[in-house]
Amino acid sequence: MNKLFKLITVCGLLAIAGNAYPQVGVAIRIGPPRPHHEVIVEAPHAGMVWQHGYHRWNVETNAYVWVPGVWVDPPHPHAIWVEPRYRRRGDHWEFHEGHWRK
């Protein structure tokens, strides 16, 4: 019984995490719209990096939603932000999350 409870708990957590964080490489049949024009205001403090806004595919509504840009602190001084992107693969598009590179 204890093992069954643990298994159900782990499966439930994985299901929640799967919905909260989009998968890398999700196949999308509709290409992304053009990015919105954003006015980039001054950074709140020195050393911050601007992460441009982008369209994210919403699997629940089967539509793109705009995620606005934001100033963020890098995880370490020489980190480089790699923007999220879409790649065309045959008859579909794949979304790849943005990430920090050393």
Secondary structure in CASP SS format (residue, H / E / C, confidence):
PFRMAT SS
TARGET T0000
AUTHOR 0000-0000-0000
METHOD secondary structure of the structure
MODEL  1
M C 1.00
N H 1.00
K H 1.00
L H 1.00
F H 1.00
K H 1.00
L H 1.00
I H 1.00
T H 1.00
V H 1.00
C H 1.00
G H 1.00
L H 1.00
L H 1.00
A H 1.00
I H 1.00
A H 1.00
G H 1.00
N H 1.00
A H 1.00
Y C 1.00
P C 1.00
Q C 1.00
V C 1.00
G C 1.00
V E 1.00
A E 1.00
I E 1.00
R C 1.00
I C 1.00
G C 1.00
P C 1.00
P C 1.00
R C 1.00
P C 1.00
H C 1.00
H C 1.00
E C 1.00
V C 1.00
I C 1.00
V C 1.00
E C 1.00
A C 1.00
P C 1.00
H C 1.00
A C 1.00
G C 1.00
M C 1.00
V E 1.00
W E 1.00
Q E 1.00
H C 1.00
G C 1.00
Y E 1.00
H E 1.00
R E 1.00
W E 1.00
N E 1.00
V C 1.00
E C 1.00
T C 1.00
N C 1.00
A E 1.00
Y E 1.00
V E 1.00
W E 1.00
V E 1.00
P C 1.00
G C 1.00
V E 1.00
W E 1.00
V E 1.00
D C 1.00
P C 1.00
P C 1.00
H C 1.00
P C 1.00
H C 1.00
A C 1.00
I E 1.00
W E 1.00
V E 1.00
E C 1.00
P C 1.00
R E 1.00
Y E 1.00
R E 1.00
R E 1.00
R E 1.00
G C 1.00
D C 1.00
H E 1.00
W E 1.00
E E 1.00
F E 1.00
H E 1.00
E C 1.00
G C 1.00
H E 1.00
W E 1.00
R E 1.00
K C 1.00
END
